[in-house]
Amino acid sequence: MAKDFINGKRTRFGNKRSHALNSSRRSWKPNLQ
């Protein structure tokens, strides 16, 4: 899960990964990382 999230293979819903922006059940795109 963590590896997939960092790699950004697909639009994932991360509510724990706080990378400078308040993550709260958001849909991240592979273009974000």
C-alpha positions as CSV (number, residue, x, y, z in Angstrom):
1,M,0.0,0.0,0.0
2,A,2.7,2.5,1.0
3,K,4.8,1.5,-2.0
4,D,1.9,1.8,-4.4
5,F,1.0,5.2,-2.9
6,I,4.5,6.7,-3.2
7,N,4.8,5.3,-6.7
8,G,1.4,6.8,-7.6
9,K,0.5,3.9,-9.8
10,R,-3.2,4.9,-9.8
11,T,-5.5,7.5,-8.2
12,R,-5.4,6.4,-4.6
13,F,-7.2,7.8,-1.6
14,G,-4.7,8.8,1.0
15,N,-5.9,10.3,4.3
16,K,-2.6,9.8,6.1
17,R,0.1,10.9,3.6
18,S,0.6,14.6,4.6
19,H,3.1,16.0,2.1
20,A,2.8,19.7,2.6
21,L,-0.9,19.6,2.1
22,N,-3.6,18.6,4.6
23,S,-4.7,15.2,3.4
24,S,-8.1,14.3,4.5
25,R,-9.7,11.5,2.4
26,R,-8.6,13.1,-1.0
27,S,-8.0,11.5,-4.3
28,W,-4.3,11.9,-5.3
29,K,-3.3,11.6,-8.9
30,P,-0.1,10.0,-10.1
31,N,0.9,13.5,-11.3
32,L,1.0,14.8,-7.8
33,Q,4.2,13.1,-6.6
